[in-house]
Amino acid sequence: MKLASFKFAFGISLLLFNAFAFAEGWTVATRITSVGQYGSNSTFFTTEANVSQCGDKKKLFFLTSDATDPDKFYSTLLMAYASGKRMKVYLHDPVVCGPENAQKINAANFFYVFD
């Protein structure tokens, strides 16, 4: 019985470790499928791949007040959307879910566009 409970506890700890390990880091390369704004301080975008850990797995947003150069990130999103280029963004811990179950990007300063 002791071995079974140890295996169970070990299995649960692996699941929790994997969930937290994924919370921070680069997303997979994905195409941007829409870009928009909520009011004057919040910009959202949706992706082709499931990259978010919130309810809507394809929606992310950032507050322009959190970014050092929000216009640059917004124009990069629009360029990637219009040209069909794939993009990666960096997600930080802790996971913060906002409007419409979108995941917040804590710093919209880390992104990468390619092909």
C-alpha positions as CSV (number, residue, x, y, z in Angstrom):
1,M,0.0,0.0,0.0
2,K,2.9,2.4,0.7
3,L,4.3,1.9,-2.8
4,A,0.9,2.7,-4.4
5,S,0.5,5.9,-2.4
6,F,4.1,6.9,-3.2
7,K,3.5,6.4,-6.9
8,F,0.3,8.4,-6.8
9,A,2.0,11.3,-5.0
10,F,4.9,11.2,-7.4
11,G,2.5,11.2,-10.4
12,I,0.6,14.2,-9.0
13,S,3.8,16.1,-8.4
14,L,5.0,15.5,-12.0
15,L,1.7,16.8,-13.3
16,L,2.0,20.0,-11.2
17,F,5.6,20.5,-12.1
18,N,4.9,20.2,-15.8
19,A,2.0,22.7,-15.5
20,F,4.2,25.3,-13.8
21,A,7.2,24.7,-16.0
22,F,5.1,25.6,-19.1
23,A,3.7,28.8,-17.5
24,E,6.8,30.9,-18.4
25,G,8.6,30.9,-21.7
26,W,8.2,31.3,-25.5
27,T,5.0,30.3,-27.2
28,V,5.1,28.1,-30.2
29,A,5.4,29.9,-33.6
30,T,1.9,30.8,-34.6
31,R,0.1,33.0,-37.1
32,I,-1.9,36.0,-35.8
33,T,-5.6,35.6,-36.7
34,S,-6.9,39.0,-35.3
35,V,-5.7,42.1,-33.6
36,G,-7.9,44.6,-31.8
37,Q,-8.2,47.0,-28.8
38,Y,-10.3,47.3,-25.6
39,G,-10.5,51.0,-25.0
40,S,-7.3,53.0,-24.9
41,N,-5.1,50.9,-22.7
42,S,-5.6,47.3,-23.7
43,T,-4.7,45.5,-27.0
44,F,-5.6,41.9,-27.7
45,F,-4.7,39.4,-30.4
46,T,-5.7,35.9,-31.3
47,T,-3.5,33.1,-32.6
48,E,-3.8,30.1,-34.8
49,A,-2.3,27.8,-32.1
50,N,-3.4,27.2,-28.5
51,V,-0.8,29.3,-26.7
52,S,-2.7,30.6,-23.7
53,Q,-3.4,28.9,-20.4
54,C,-6.6,30.8,-19.8
55,G,-10.2,29.9,-20.9
56,D,-9.7,31.1,-24.5
57,K,-6.5,29.2,-25.5
58,K,-6.0,31.4,-28.6
59,K,-6.4,34.9,-27.1
60,L,-3.7,37.1,-25.5
61,F,-3.7,40.7,-24.4
62,F,-1.4,43.4,-23.0
63,L,-1.8,46.7,-21.3
64,T,-0.1,49.5,-23.2
65,S,0.9,51.0,-19.9
66,D,3.0,47.9,-19.2
67,A,5.0,48.0,-22.4
68,T,8.0,50.3,-22.9
69,D,7.2,50.7,-26.6
70,P,3.6,49.5,-27.2
71,D,3.3,51.1,-30.7
72,K,6.2,49.0,-31.9
73,F,4.5,45.8,-30.6
74,Y,1.1,46.8,-32.0
75,S,2.6,47.5,-35.4
76,T,4.5,44.2,-35.4
77,L,1.3,42.4,-34.6
78,L,-0.5,44.1,-37.5
79,M,2.4,43.3,-39.8
80,A,2.4,39.7,-38.8
81,Y,-1.3,39.5,-39.3
82,A,-1.4,41.2,-42.7
83,S,1.6,39.3,-44.1
84,G,0.7,35.9,-42.6
85,K,4.1,35.6,-40.8
86,R,4.4,33.5,-37.7
87,M,5.2,35.0,-34.4
88,K,6.4,34.0,-30.9
89,V,5.8,36.0,-27.8
90,Y,7.2,35.5,-24.3
91,L,4.8,34.6,-21.5
92,H,5.8,35.4,-17.9
93,D,4.7,34.0,-14.5
94,P,2.2,34.3,-12.9
95,V,-0.5,33.5,-15.4
96,V,-3.1,36.4,-15.3
97,C,-6.4,35.9,-17.1
98,G,-8.3,39.0,-18.1
99,P,-11.2,40.1,-20.2
100,E,-12.9,37.3,-22.3
101,N,-10.6,34.7,-20.7
102,A,-7.6,36.0,-22.5
103,Q,-4.1,35.6,-21.0
104,K,-2.2,38.8,-20.1
105,I,1.3,39.3,-21.5
106,N,3.1,41.0,-18.6
107,A,5.7,42.7,-20.8
108,A,5.0,43.1,-24.4
109,N,8.6,43.8,-25.1
110,F,9.7,40.2,-26.0
111,F,8.6,38.9,-29.4
112,Y,10.0,37.3,-32.5
113,V,8.7,37.2,-36.0
114,F,9.9,34.8,-38.7
115,D,9.1,33.2,-42.0
